[in-house]
Amino acid sequence: MASIDLSTLKFWNAALFIRRAPERDQSIAQRVLRDVVKHSTGTLNQRATELMKEPNNGTGRCYPG
């Protein structure tokens, strides 16, 4: 699997977890999003950054970038 494909897959899995399981530990999803922001460009980077900056993320928490 190409690097961008793997990054995209990881992003969507983390994004779905953050949105659909706010009561669970979000630390791994946060780490995945930080890695996606650090190692990707373009739309994928922009969406991961936006998700990390959302004030609620379904949990009422904002994740530092």
PDBQT receptor file of N, H, CA, C and O in Angstrom, charges set to zero:
ATOM      1  N   MET A   1       0.850  -1.173   0.000  1.00  0.00    +0.000 N 
ATOM      2  CA  MET A   1       0.000   0.000   0.000  1.00  0.00    +0.000 C 
ATOM      3  C   MET A   1       0.894   1.234   0.000  1.00  0.00    +0.000 C 
ATOM      4  O   MET A   1       1.851   1.315   0.769  1.00  0.00    +0.000 OA
ATOM      5  N   ALA A   2       0.580   2.181  -0.855  1.00  0.00    +0.000 N 
ATOM      6  H   ALA A   2      -0.198   2.116  -1.479  1.00  0.00    +0.000 HD
ATOM      7  CA  ALA A   2       1.365   3.412  -0.951  1.00  0.00    +0.000 C 
ATOM      8  C   ALA A   2       1.253   4.218   0.333  1.00  0.00    +0.000 C 
ATOM      9  O   ALA A   2       0.283   4.093   1.080  1.00  0.00    +0.000 OA
ATOM     10  N   SER A   3       2.250   5.040   0.574  1.00  0.00    +0.000 N 
ATOM     11  H   SER A   3       3.038   5.142  -0.033  1.00  0.00    +0.000 HD
ATOM     12  CA  SER A   3       2.300   5.832   1.797  1.00  0.00    +0.000 C 
ATOM     13  C   SER A   3       1.069   6.724   1.962  1.00  0.00    +0.000 C 
ATOM     14  O   SER A   3       0.507   6.808   3.054  1.00  0.00    +0.000 OA
ATOM     15  N   ILE A   4       0.650   7.388   0.889  1.00  0.00    +0.000 N 
ATOM     16  H   ILE A   4       1.107   7.320   0.002  1.00  0.00    +0.000 HD
ATOM     17  CA  ILE A   4      -0.511   8.280   0.987  1.00  0.00    +0.000 C 
ATOM     18  C   ILE A   4      -1.781   7.470   1.240  1.00  0.00    +0.000 C 
ATOM     19  O   ILE A   4      -2.671   7.926   1.957  1.00  0.00    +0.000 OA
ATOM     20  N   ASP A   5      -1.873   6.281   0.661  1.00  0.00    +0.000 N 
ATOM     21  H   ASP A   5      -1.150   5.910   0.078  1.00  0.00    +0.000 HD
ATOM     22  CA  ASP A   5      -3.033   5.424   0.902  1.00  0.00    +0.000 C 
ATOM     23  C   ASP A   5      -3.093   4.998   2.363  1.00  0.00    +0.000 C 
ATOM     24  O   ASP A   5      -4.163   5.010   2.973  1.00  0.00    +0.000 OA
ATOM     25  N   LEU A   6      -1.964   4.626   2.916  1.00  0.00    +0.000 N 
ATOM     26  H   LEU A   6      -1.095   4.616   2.421  1.00  0.00    +0.000 HD
ATOM     27  CA  LEU A   6      -1.914   4.216   4.314  1.00  0.00    +0.000 C 
ATOM     28  C   LEU A   6      -2.230   5.393   5.232  1.00  0.00    +0.000 C 
ATOM     29  O   LEU A   6      -2.965   5.233   6.207  1.00  0.00    +0.000 OA
ATOM     30  N   SER A   7      -1.689   6.565   4.934  1.00  0.00    +0.000 N 
ATOM     31  H   SER A   7      -1.093   6.694   4.141  1.00  0.00    +0.000 HD
ATOM     32  CA  SER A   7      -1.990   7.759   5.729  1.00  0.00    +0.000 C 
ATOM     33  C   SER A   7      -3.473   8.094   5.676  1.00  0.00    +0.000 C 
ATOM     34  O   SER A   7      -4.066   8.462   6.690  1.00  0.00    +0.000 OA
ATOM     35  N   THR A   8      -4.067   7.968   4.507  1.00  0.00    +0.000 N 
ATOM     36  H   THR A   8      -3.585   7.669   3.683  1.00  0.00    +0.000 HD
ATOM     37  CA  THR A   8      -5.488   8.249   4.357  1.00  0.00    +0.000 C 
ATOM     38  C   THR A   8      -6.319   7.261   5.164  1.00  0.00    +0.000 C 
ATOM     39  O   THR A   8      -7.270   7.655   5.839  1.00  0.00    +0.000 OA
ATOM     40  N   LEU A   9      -5.974   6.009   5.101  1.00  0.00    +0.000 N 
ATOM     41  H   LEU A   9      -5.201   5.689   4.553  1.00  0.00    +0.000 HD
ATOM     42  CA  LEU A   9      -6.681   4.988   5.866  1.00  0.00    +0.000 C 
ATOM     43  C   LEU A   9      -6.577   5.261   7.364  1.00  0.00    +0.000 C 
ATOM     44  O   LEU A   9      -7.572   5.183   8.084  1.00  0.00    +0.000 OA
ATOM     45  N   LYS A  10      -5.383   5.577   7.825  1.00  0.00    +0.000 N 
ATOM     46  H   LYS A  10      -4.574   5.640   7.240  1.00  0.00    +0.000 HD
ATOM     47  CA  LYS A  10      -5.187   5.877   9.244  1.00  0.00    +0.000 C 
ATOM     48  C   LYS A  10      -5.986   7.113   9.657  1.00  0.00    +0.000 C 
ATOM     49  O   LYS A  10      -6.594   7.134  10.727  1.00  0.00    +0.000 OA
ATOM     50  N   PHE A  11      -5.983   8.150   8.799  1.00  0.00    +0.000 N 
ATOM     51  H   PHE A  11      -5.489   8.133   7.929  1.00  0.00    +0.000 HD
ATOM     52  CA  PHE A  11      -6.745   9.361   9.098  1.00  0.00    +0.000 C 
ATOM     53  C   PHE A  11      -8.221   9.045   9.276  1.00  0.00    +0.000 C 
ATOM     54  O   PHE A  11      -8.819   9.448  10.274  1.00  0.00    +0.000 OA
ATOM     55  N   TRP A  12      -8.823   8.327   8.322  1.00  0.00    +0.000 N 
ATOM     56  H   TRP A  12      -8.336   8.000   7.512  1.00  0.00    +0.000 HD
ATOM     57  CA  TRP A  12     -10.258   8.044   8.395  1.00  0.00    +0.000 C 
ATOM     58  C   TRP A  12     -10.597   7.186   9.597  1.00  0.00    +0.000 C 
ATOM     59  O   TRP A  12     -11.628   7.401  10.234  1.00  0.00    +0.000 OA
ATOM     60  N   ASN A  13      -9.757   6.220   9.922  1.00  0.00    +0.000 N 
ATOM     61  H   ASN A  13      -8.919   6.045   9.405  1.00  0.00    +0.000 HD
ATOM     62  CA  ASN A  13     -10.009   5.406  11.110  1.00  0.00    +0.000 C 
ATOM     63  C   ASN A  13      -9.962   6.257  12.381  1.00  0.00    +0.000 C 
ATOM     64  O   ASN A  13     -10.812   6.109  13.259  1.00  0.00    +0.000 OA
ATOM     65  N   ALA A  14      -8.977   7.142  12.479  1.00  0.00    +0.000 N 
ATOM     66  H   ALA A  14      -8.286   7.263  11.766  1.00  0.00    +0.000 HD
ATOM     67  CA  ALA A  14      -8.875   8.015  13.652  1.00  0.00    +0.000 C 
ATOM     68  C   ALA A  14     -10.045   8.992  13.710  1.00  0.00    +0.000 C 
ATOM     69  O   ALA A  14     -10.616   9.215  14.777  1.00  0.00    +0.000 OA
ATOM     70  N   ALA A  15     -10.401   9.575  12.568  1.00  0.00    +0.000 N 
ATOM     71  H   ALA A  15      -9.936   9.394  11.701  1.00  0.00    +0.000 HD
ATOM     72  CA  ALA A  15     -11.497  10.541  12.531  1.00  0.00    +0.000 C 
ATOM     73  C   ALA A  15     -12.819   9.892  12.944  1.00  0.00    +0.000 C 
ATOM     74  O   ALA A  15     -13.580  10.471  13.719  1.00  0.00    +0.000 OA
ATOM     75  N   LEU A  16     -13.087   8.711  12.438  1.00  0.00    +0.000 N 
ATOM     76  H   LEU A  16     -12.469   8.240  11.808  1.00  0.00    +0.000 HD
ATOM     77  CA  LEU A  16     -14.317   8.010  12.816  1.00  0.00    +0.000 C 
ATOM     78  C   LEU A  16     -14.316   7.662  14.298  1.00  0.00    +0.000 C 
ATOM     79  O   LEU A  16     -15.346   7.780  14.963  1.00  0.00    +0.000 OA
ATOM     80  N   PHE A  17     -13.187   7.241  14.814  1.00  0.00    +0.000 N 
ATOM     81  H   PHE A  17     -12.351   7.145  14.274  1.00  0.00    +0.000 HD
ATOM     82  CA  PHE A  17     -13.106   6.896  16.230  1.00  0.00    +0.000 C 
ATOM     83  C   PHE A  17     -13.368   8.109  17.107  1.00  0.00    +0.000 C 
ATOM     84  O   PHE A  17     -14.107   8.026  18.088  1.00  0.00    +0.000 OA
ATOM     85  N   ILE A  18     -12.756   9.247  16.749  1.00  0.00    +0.000 N 
ATOM     86  H   ILE A  18     -12.156   9.314  15.953  1.00  0.00    +0.000 HD
ATOM     87  CA  ILE A  18     -12.940  10.466  17.533  1.00  0.00    +0.000 C 
ATOM     88  C   ILE A  18     -14.398  10.902  17.526  1.00  0.00    +0.000 C 
ATOM     89  O   ILE A  18     -14.935  11.301  18.559  1.00  0.00    +0.000 OA
ATOM     90  N   ARG A  19     -15.027  10.827  16.383  1.00  0.00    +0.000 N 
ATOM     91  H   ARG A  19     -14.590  10.502  15.544  1.00  0.00    +0.000 HD
ATOM     92  CA  ARG A  19     -16.415  11.273  16.268  1.00  0.00    +0.000 C 
ATOM     93  C   ARG A  19     -17.417  10.304  16.875  1.00  0.00    +0.000 C 
ATOM     94  O   ARG A  19     -18.418  10.735  17.447  1.00  0.00    +0.000 OA
ATOM     95  N   ARG A  20     -17.167   9.004  16.762  1.00  0.00    +0.000 N 
ATOM     96  H   ARG A  20     -16.354   8.655  16.297  1.00  0.00    +0.000 HD
ATOM     97  CA  ARG A  20     -18.175   8.017  17.161  1.00  0.00    +0.000 C 
ATOM     98  C   ARG A  20     -17.948   7.398  18.532  1.00  0.00    +0.000 C 
ATOM     99  O   ARG A  20     -18.846   6.743  19.061  1.00  0.00    +0.000 OA
ATOM    100  N   ALA A  21     -16.788   7.584  19.110  1.00  0.00    +0.000 N 
ATOM    101  H   ALA A  21     -16.059   8.115  18.679  1.00  0.00    +0.000 HD
ATOM    102  CA  ALA A  21     -16.510   7.003  20.424  1.00  0.00    +0.000 C 
ATOM    103  C   ALA A  21     -15.884   8.040  21.355  1.00  0.00    +0.000 C 
ATOM    104  O   ALA A  21     -14.781   7.830  21.861  1.00  0.00    +0.000 OA
ATOM    105  N   PRO A  22     -16.579   9.159  21.587  1.00  0.00    +0.000 N 
ATOM    106  CA  PRO A  22     -15.986  10.226  22.396  1.00  0.00    +0.000 C 
ATOM    107  C   PRO A  22     -15.747   9.843  23.847  1.00  0.00    +0.000 C 
ATOM    108  O   PRO A  22     -14.931  10.468  24.525  1.00  0.00    +0.000 OA
ATOM    109  N   GLU A  23     -16.442   8.830  24.329  1.00  0.00    +0.000 N 
ATOM    110  H   GLU A  23     -17.104   8.322  23.778  1.00  0.00    +0.000 HD
ATOM    111  CA  GLU A  23     -16.290   8.434  25.728  1.00  0.00    +0.000 C 
ATOM    112  C   GLU A  23     -15.065   7.560  25.961  1.00  0.00    +0.000 C 
ATOM    113  O   GLU A  23     -14.692   7.309  27.107  1.00  0.00    +0.000 OA
ATOM    114  N   ARG A  24     -14.439   7.097  24.891  1.00  0.00    +0.000 N 
ATOM    115  H   ARG A  24     -14.741   7.301  23.960  1.00  0.00    +0.000 HD
ATOM    116  CA  ARG A  24     -13.277   6.214  25.021  1.00  0.00    +0.000 C 
ATOM    117  C   ARG A  24     -11.979   7.002  24.950  1.00  0.00    +0.000 C 
ATOM    118  O   ARG A  24     -11.970   8.169  24.559  1.00  0.00    +0.000 OA
ATOM    119  N   ASP A  25     -10.885   6.355  25.331  1.00  0.00    +0.000 N 
ATOM    120  H   ASP A  25     -10.892   5.406  25.648  1.00  0.00    +0.000 HD
ATOM    121  CA  ASP A  25      -9.562   6.986  25.316  1.00  0.00    +0.000 C 
ATOM    122  C   ASP A  25      -9.195   7.384  23.885  1.00  0.00    +0.000 C 
ATOM    123  O   ASP A  25      -9.195   6.546  22.983  1.00  0.00    +0.000 OA
ATOM    124  N   GLN A  26      -8.889   8.642  23.687  1.00  0.00    +0.000 N 
ATOM    125  H   GLN A  26      -8.889   9.323  24.420  1.00  0.00    +0.000 HD
ATOM    126  CA  GLN A  26      -8.617   9.188  22.361  1.00  0.00    +0.000 C 
ATOM    127  C   GLN A  26      -7.125   9.350  22.069  1.00  0.00    +0.000 C 
ATOM    128  O   GLN A  26      -6.765   9.887  21.021  1.00  0.00    +0.000 OA
ATOM    129  N   SER A  27      -6.258   8.904  22.960  1.00  0.00    +0.000 N 
ATOM    130  H   SER A  27      -6.550   8.468  23.811  1.00  0.00    +0.000 HD
ATOM    131  CA  SER A  27      -4.831   9.195  22.816  1.00  0.00    +0.000 C 
ATOM    132  C   SER A  27      -4.218   8.610  21.537  1.00  0.00    +0.000 C 
ATOM    133  O   SER A  27      -3.397   9.270  20.902  1.00  0.00    +0.000 OA
ATOM    134  N   ILE A  28      -4.593   7.406  21.154  1.00  0.00    +0.000 N 
ATOM    135  H   ILE A  28      -5.260   6.870  21.671  1.00  0.00    +0.000 HD
ATOM    136  CA  ILE A  28      -4.031   6.811  19.936  1.00  0.00    +0.000 C 
ATOM    137  C   ILE A  28      -4.541   7.547  18.707  1.00  0.00    +0.000 C 
ATOM    138  O   ILE A  28      -3.774   7.808  17.779  1.00  0.00    +0.000 OA
ATOM    139  N   ALA A  29      -5.828   7.886  18.688  1.00  0.00    +0.000 N 
ATOM    140  H   ALA A  29      -6.451   7.675  19.442  1.00  0.00    +0.000 HD
ATOM    141  CA  ALA A  29      -6.385   8.639  17.561  1.00  0.00    +0.000 C 
ATOM    142  C   ALA A  29      -5.714  10.004  17.446  1.00  0.00    +0.000 C 
ATOM    143  O   ALA A  29      -5.440  10.466  16.338  1.00  0.00    +0.000 OA
ATOM    144  N   GLN A  30      -5.449  10.649  18.568  1.00  0.00    +0.000 N 
ATOM    145  H   GLN A  30      -5.671  10.274  19.468  1.00  0.00    +0.000 HD
ATOM    146  CA  GLN A  30      -4.754  11.944  18.550  1.00  0.00    +0.000 C 
ATOM    147  C   GLN A  30      -3.355  11.795  17.966  1.00  0.00    +0.000 C 
ATOM    148  O   GLN A  30      -2.919  12.620  17.163  1.00  0.00    +0.000 OA
ATOM    149  N   ARG A  31      -2.658  10.743  18.372  1.00  0.00    +0.000 N 
ATOM    150  H   ARG A  31      -3.012  10.073  19.024  1.00  0.00    +0.000 HD
ATOM    151  CA  ARG A  31      -1.301  10.502  17.870  1.00  0.00    +0.000 C 
ATOM    152  C   ARG A  31      -1.318  10.246  16.366  1.00  0.00    +0.000 C 
ATOM    153  O   ARG A  31      -0.457  10.744  15.641  1.00  0.00    +0.000 OA
ATOM    154  N   VAL A  32      -2.289   9.476  15.899  1.00  0.00    +0.000 N 
ATOM    155  H   VAL A  32      -2.988   9.071  16.488  1.00  0.00    +0.000 HD
ATOM    156  CA  VAL A  32      -2.411   9.206  14.467  1.00  0.00    +0.000 C 
ATOM    157  C   VAL A  32      -2.631  10.514  13.715  1.00  0.00    +0.000 C 
ATOM    158  O   VAL A  32      -1.996  10.744  12.686  1.00  0.00    +0.000 OA
ATOM    159  N   LEU A  33      -3.517  11.373  14.208  1.00  0.00    +0.000 N 
ATOM    160  H   LEU A  33      -4.033  11.186  15.044  1.00  0.00    +0.000 HD
ATOM    161  CA  LEU A  33      -3.767  12.649  13.537  1.00  0.00    +0.000 C 
ATOM    162  C   LEU A  33      -2.518  13.521  13.513  1.00  0.00    +0.000 C 
ATOM    163  O   LEU A  33      -2.222  14.148  12.495  1.00  0.00    +0.000 OA
ATOM    164  N   ARG A  34      -1.780  13.568  14.625  1.00  0.00    +0.000 N 
ATOM    165  H   ARG A  34      -2.021  13.059  15.452  1.00  0.00    +0.000 HD
ATOM    166  CA  ARG A  34      -0.534  14.358  14.642  1.00  0.00    +0.000 C 
ATOM    167  C   ARG A  34       0.459  13.826  13.623  1.00  0.00    +0.000 C 
ATOM    168  O   ARG A  34       1.122  14.610  12.945  1.00  0.00    +0.000 OA
ATOM    169  N   ASP A  35       0.575  12.496  13.501  1.00  0.00    +0.000 N 
ATOM    170  H   ASP A  35       0.036  11.859  14.052  1.00  0.00    +0.000 HD
ATOM    171  CA  ASP A  35       1.486  11.898  12.520  1.00  0.00    +0.000 C 
ATOM    172  C   ASP A  35       1.043  12.209  11.094  1.00  0.00    +0.000 C 
ATOM    173  O   ASP A  35       1.876  12.484  10.230  1.00  0.00    +0.000 OA
ATOM    174  N   VAL A  36      -0.262  12.165  10.844  1.00  0.00    +0.000 N 
ATOM    175  H   VAL A  36      -0.939  11.942  11.546  1.00  0.00    +0.000 HD
ATOM    176  CA  VAL A  36      -0.776  12.495   9.514  1.00  0.00    +0.000 C 
ATOM    177  C   VAL A  36      -0.453  13.942   9.174  1.00  0.00    +0.000 C 
ATOM    178  O   VAL A  36      -0.032  14.235   8.055  1.00  0.00    +0.000 OA
ATOM    179  N   VAL A  37      -0.645  14.848  10.124  1.00  0.00    +0.000 N 
ATOM    180  H   VAL A  37      -0.988  14.610  11.032  1.00  0.00    +0.000 HD
ATOM    181  CA  VAL A  37      -0.340  16.265   9.876  1.00  0.00    +0.000 C 
ATOM    182  C   VAL A  37       1.152  16.439   9.606  1.00  0.00    +0.000 C 
ATOM    183  O   VAL A  37       1.546  17.206   8.726  1.00  0.00    +0.000 OA
ATOM    184  N   LYS A  38       1.960  15.737  10.352  1.00  0.00    +0.000 N 
ATOM    185  H   LYS A  38       1.640  15.115  11.067  1.00  0.00    +0.000 HD
ATOM    186  CA  LYS A  38       3.415  15.883  10.232  1.00  0.00    +0.000 C 
ATOM    187  C   LYS A  38       3.958  15.307   8.929  1.00  0.00    +0.000 C 
ATOM    188  O   LYS A  38       4.924  15.837   8.380  1.00  0.00    +0.000 OA
ATOM    189  N   HIS A  39       3.348  14.221   8.420  1.00  0.00    +0.000 N 
ATOM    190  H   HIS A  39       2.563  13.791   8.867  1.00  0.00    +0.000 HD
ATOM    191  CA  HIS A  39       3.930  13.501   7.289  1.00  0.00    +0.000 C 
ATOM    192  C   HIS A  39       3.112  13.551   6.008  1.00  0.00    +0.000 C 
ATOM    193  O   HIS A  39       3.394  12.792   5.081  1.00  0.00    +0.000 OA
ATOM    194  N   SER A  40       2.120  14.408   5.924  1.00  0.00    +0.000 N 
ATOM    195  H   SER A  40       1.890  15.025   6.677  1.00  0.00    +0.000 HD
ATOM    196  CA  SER A  40       1.317  14.476   4.702  1.00  0.00    +0.000 C 
ATOM    197  C   SER A  40       1.181  15.920   4.248  1.00  0.00    +0.000 C 
ATOM    198  O   SER A  40       1.541  16.855   4.963  1.00  0.00    +0.000 OA
ATOM    199  N   THR A  41       0.656  16.075   3.051  1.00  0.00    +0.000 N 
ATOM    200  H   THR A  41       0.363  15.316   2.470  1.00  0.00    +0.000 HD
ATOM    201  CA  THR A  41       0.438  17.409   2.485  1.00  0.00    +0.000 C 
ATOM    202  C   THR A  41      -0.946  17.448   1.864  1.00  0.00    +0.000 C 
ATOM    203  O   THR A  41      -1.647  16.437   1.801  1.00  0.00    +0.000 OA
ATOM    204  N   GLY A  42      -1.322  18.617   1.415  1.00  0.00    +0.000 N 
ATOM    205  H   GLY A  42      -0.753  19.438   1.466  1.00  0.00    +0.000 HD
ATOM    206  CA  GLY A  42      -2.563  18.767   0.666  1.00  0.00    +0.000 C 
ATOM    207  C   GLY A  42      -3.814  18.602   1.503  1.00  0.00    +0.000 C 
ATOM    208  O   GLY A  42      -3.852  18.977   2.675  1.00  0.00    +0.000 OA
ATOM    209  N   THR A  43      -4.828  18.041   0.887  1.00  0.00    +0.000 N 
ATOM    210  H   THR A  43      -4.797  17.736  -0.066  1.00  0.00    +0.000 HD
ATOM    211  CA  THR A  43      -6.141  17.916   1.501  1.00  0.00    +0.000 C 
ATOM    212  C   THR A  43      -6.096  17.062   2.765  1.00  0.00    +0.000 C 
ATOM    213  O   THR A  43      -6.746  17.392   3.758  1.00  0.00    +0.000 OA
ATOM    214  N   LEU A  44      -5.344  15.982   2.738  1.00  0.00    +0.000 N 
ATOM    215  H   LEU A  44      -4.816  15.715   1.932  1.00  0.00    +0.000 HD
ATOM    216  CA  LEU A  44      -5.250  15.099   3.902  1.00  0.00    +0.000 C 
ATOM    217  C   LEU A  44      -4.692  15.859   5.102  1.00  0.00    +0.000 C 
ATOM    218  O   LEU A  44      -5.222  15.749   6.208  1.00  0.00    +0.000 OA
ATOM    219  N   ASN A  45      -3.647  16.612   4.894  1.00  0.00    +0.000 N 
ATOM    220  H   ASN A  45      -3.216  16.701   3.996  1.00  0.00    +0.000 HD
ATOM    221  CA  ASN A  45      -3.052  17.413   5.956  1.00  0.00    +0.000 C 
ATOM    222  C   ASN A  45      -4.047  18.449   6.465  1.00  0.00    +0.000 C 
ATOM    223  O   ASN A  45      -4.189  18.636   7.674  1.00  0.00    +0.000 OA
ATOM    224  N   GLN A  46      -4.727  19.112   5.559  1.00  0.00    +0.000 N 
ATOM    225  H   GLN A  46      -4.612  18.960   4.577  1.00  0.00    +0.000 HD
ATOM    226  CA  GLN A  46      -5.685  20.156   5.931  1.00  0.00    +0.000 C 
ATOM    227  C   GLN A  46      -6.838  19.584   6.763  1.00  0.00    +0.000 C 
ATOM    228  O   GLN A  46      -7.225  20.177   7.769  1.00  0.00    +0.000 OA
ATOM    229  N   ARG A  47      -7.372  18.469   6.361  1.00  0.00    +0.000 N 
ATOM    230  H   ARG A  47      -7.058  17.987   5.543  1.00  0.00    +0.000 HD
ATOM    231  CA  ARG A  47      -8.505  17.879   7.094  1.00  0.00    +0.000 C 
ATOM    232  C   ARG A  47      -8.085  17.360   8.463  1.00  0.00    +0.000 C 
ATOM    233  O   ARG A  47      -8.833  17.494   9.431  1.00  0.00    +0.000 OA
ATOM    234  N   ALA A  48      -6.912  16.776   8.553  1.00  0.00    +0.000 N 
ATOM    235  H   ALA A  48      -6.304  16.667   7.766  1.00  0.00    +0.000 HD
ATOM    236  CA  ALA A  48      -6.432  16.314   9.858  1.00  0.00    +0.000 C 
ATOM    237  C   ALA A  48      -6.209  17.503  10.785  1.00  0.00    +0.000 C 
ATOM    238  O   ALA A  48      -6.536  17.437  11.970  1.00  0.00    +0.000 OA
ATOM    239  N   THR A  49      -5.658  18.581  10.258  1.00  0.00    +0.000 N 
ATOM    240  H   THR A  49      -5.392  18.635   9.295  1.00  0.00    +0.000 HD
ATOM    241  CA  THR A  49      -5.441  19.782  11.051  1.00  0.00    +0.000 C 
ATOM    242  C   THR A  49      -6.768  20.357  11.529  1.00  0.00    +0.000 C 
ATOM    243  O   THR A  49      -6.894  20.741  12.693  1.00  0.00    +0.000 OA
ATOM    244  N   GLU A  50      -7.751  20.420  10.650  1.00  0.00    +0.000 N 
ATOM    245  H   GLU A  50      -7.650  20.109   9.705  1.00  0.00    +0.000 HD
ATOM    246  CA  GLU A  50      -9.069  20.936  11.027  1.00  0.00    +0.000 C 
ATOM    247  C   GLU A  50      -9.710  20.076  12.110  1.00  0.00    +0.000 C 
ATOM    248  O   GLU A  50     -10.300  20.605  13.052  1.00  0.00    +0.000 OA
ATOM    249  N   LEU A  51      -9.602  18.773  11.986  1.00  0.00    +0.000 N 
ATOM    250  H   LEU A  51      -9.122  18.343  11.220  1.00  0.00    +0.000 HD
ATOM    251  CA  LEU A  51     -10.190  17.881  12.973  1.00  0.00    +0.000 C 
ATOM    252  C   LEU A  51      -9.528  18.064  14.334  1.00  0.00    +0.000 C 
ATOM    253  O   LEU A  51     -10.205  18.033  15.361  1.00  0.00    +0.000 OA
ATOM    254  N   MET A  52      -8.223  18.253  14.350  1.00  0.00    +0.000 N 
ATOM    255  H   MET A  52      -7.672  18.278  13.516  1.00  0.00    +0.000 HD
ATOM    256  CA  MET A  52      -7.522  18.458  15.615  1.00  0.00    +0.000 C 
ATOM    257  C   MET A  52      -7.890  19.791  16.261  1.00  0.00    +0.000 C 
ATOM    258  O   MET A  52      -7.843  19.920  17.485  1.00  0.00    +0.000 OA
ATOM    259  N   LYS A  53      -8.255  20.783  15.446  1.00  0.00    +0.000 N 
ATOM    260  H   LYS A  53      -8.292  20.678  14.453  1.00  0.00    +0.000 HD
ATOM    261  CA  LYS A  53      -8.568  22.107  15.970  1.00  0.00    +0.000 C 
ATOM    262  C   LYS A  53     -10.039  22.300  16.312  1.00  0.00    +0.000 C 
ATOM    263  O   LYS A  53     -10.409  23.320  16.893  1.00  0.00    +0.000 OA
ATOM    264  N   GLU A  54     -10.881  21.337  15.960  1.00  0.00    +0.000 N 
ATOM    265  H   GLU A  54     -10.581  20.509  15.488  1.00  0.00    +0.000 HD
ATOM    266  CA  GLU A  54     -12.300  21.462  16.267  1.00  0.00    +0.000 C 
ATOM    267  C   GLU A  54     -12.486  21.603  17.763  1.00  0.00    +0.000 C 
ATOM    268  O   GLU A  54     -11.886  20.859  18.538  1.00  0.00    +0.000 OA
ATOM    269  N   PRO A  55     -13.312  22.549  18.176  1.00  0.00    +0.000 N 
ATOM    270  CA  PRO A  55     -13.480  22.770  19.604  1.00  0.00    +0.000 C 
ATOM    271  C   PRO A  55     -14.141  21.592  20.329  1.00  0.00    +0.000 C 
ATOM    272  O   PRO A  55     -13.874  21.377  21.511  1.00  0.00    +0.000 OA
ATOM    273  N   ASN A  56     -14.982  20.842  19.658  1.00  0.00    +0.000 N 
ATOM    274  H   ASN A  56     -15.200  21.017  18.697  1.00  0.00    +0.000 HD
ATOM    275  CA  ASN A  56     -15.685  19.775  20.359  1.00  0.00    +0.000 C 
ATOM    276  C   ASN A  56     -15.192  18.391  20.025  1.00  0.00    +0.000 C 
ATOM    277  O   ASN A  56     -15.012  17.583  20.936  1.00  0.00    +0.000 OA
ATOM    278  N   ASN A  57     -14.967  18.078  18.774  1.00  0.00    +0.000 N 
ATOM    279  H   ASN A  57     -15.113  18.734  18.034  1.00  0.00    +0.000 HD
ATOM    280  CA  ASN A  57     -14.575  16.730  18.372  1.00  0.00    +0.000 C 
ATOM    281  C   ASN A  57     -15.495  15.683  18.968  1.00  0.00    +0.000 C 
ATOM    282  O   ASN A  57     -15.106  14.525  19.122  1.00  0.00    +0.000 OA
ATOM    283  N   GLY A  58     -16.703  16.077  19.300  1.00  0.00    +0.000 N 
ATOM    284  H   GLY A  58     -17.020  17.018  19.174  1.00  0.00    +0.000 HD
ATOM    285  CA  GLY A  58     -17.636  15.142  19.911  1.00  0.00    +0.000 C 
ATOM    286  C   GLY A  58     -17.368  14.910  21.382  1.00  0.00    +0.000 C 
ATOM    287  O   GLY A  58     -18.116  14.180  22.032  1.00  0.00    +0.000 OA
ATOM    288  N   THR A  59     -16.311  15.517  21.931  1.00  0.00    +0.000 N 
ATOM    289  H   THR A  59     -15.704  16.110  21.404  1.00  0.00    +0.000 HD
ATOM    290  CA  THR A  59     -15.937  15.234  23.325  1.00  0.00    +0.000 C 
ATOM    291  C   THR A  59     -15.874  16.488  24.184  1.00  0.00    +0.000 C 
ATOM    292  O   THR A  59     -15.770  16.393  25.407  1.00  0.00    +0.000 OA
ATOM    293  N   GLY A  60     -15.933  17.652  23.567  1.00  0.00    +0.000 N 
ATOM    294  H   GLY A  60     -16.017  17.729  22.574  1.00  0.00    +0.000 HD
ATOM    295  CA  GLY A  60     -15.770  18.867  24.338  1.00  0.00    +0.000 C 
ATOM    296  C   GLY A  60     -14.316  19.208  24.565  1.00  0.00    +0.000 C 
ATOM    297  O   GLY A  60     -14.022  20.144  25.309  1.00  0.00    +0.000 OA
ATOM    298  N   ARG A  61     -13.386  18.478  23.946  1.00  0.00    +0.000 N 
ATOM    299  H   ARG A  61     -13.625  17.718  23.342  1.00  0.00    +0.000 HD
ATOM    300  CA  ARG A  61     -11.954  18.715  24.111  1.00  0.00    +0.000 C 
ATOM    301  C   ARG A  61     -11.353  19.231  22.814  1.00  0.00    +0.000 C 
ATOM    302  O   ARG A  61     -11.836  18.917  21.726  1.00  0.00    +0.000 OA
ATOM    303  N   CYS A  62     -10.322  20.007  22.935  1.00  0.00    +0.000 N 
ATOM    304  H   CYS A  62      -9.929  20.262  23.819  1.00  0.00    +0.000 HD
ATOM    305  CA  CYS A  62      -9.577  20.469  21.770  1.00  0.00    +0.000 C 
ATOM    306  C   CYS A  62      -8.176  19.871  21.870  1.00  0.00    +0.000 C 
ATOM    307  O   CYS A  62      -7.543  19.946  22.924  1.00  0.00    +0.000 OA
ATOM    308  N   TYR A  63      -7.698  19.291  20.801  1.00  0.00    +0.000 N 
ATOM    309  H   TYR A  63      -8.212  19.231  19.945  1.00  0.00    +0.000 HD
ATOM    310  CA  TYR A  63      -6.410  18.612  20.828  1.00  0.00    +0.000 C 
ATOM    311  C   TYR A  63      -5.308  19.543  20.368  1.00  0.00    +0.000 C 
ATOM    312  O   TYR A  63      -5.429  20.175  19.319  1.00  0.00    +0.000 OA
ATOM    313  N   PRO A  64      -4.229  19.638  21.143  1.00  0.00    +0.000 N 
ATOM    314  CA  PRO A  64      -3.115  20.493  20.731  1.00  0.00    +0.000 C 
ATOM    315  C   PRO A  64      -2.407  19.927  19.523  1.00  0.00    +0.000 C 
ATOM    316  O   PRO A  64      -2.291  18.711  19.369  1.00  0.00    +0.000 OA
ATOM    317  N   GLY A  65      -1.934  20.813  18.667  1.00  0.00    +0.000 N 
ATOM    318  H   GLY A  65      -2.028  21.801  18.792  1.00  0.00    +0.000 HD
ATOM    319  CA  GLY A  65      -1.292  20.383  17.433  1.00  0.00    +0.000 C 
ATOM    320  C   GLY A  65       0.136  20.164  17.531  1.00  0.00    +0.000 C 
ATOM    321  O   GLY A  65       0.774  19.799  16.543  1.00  0.00    +0.000 OA
TER     322      GLY A  65
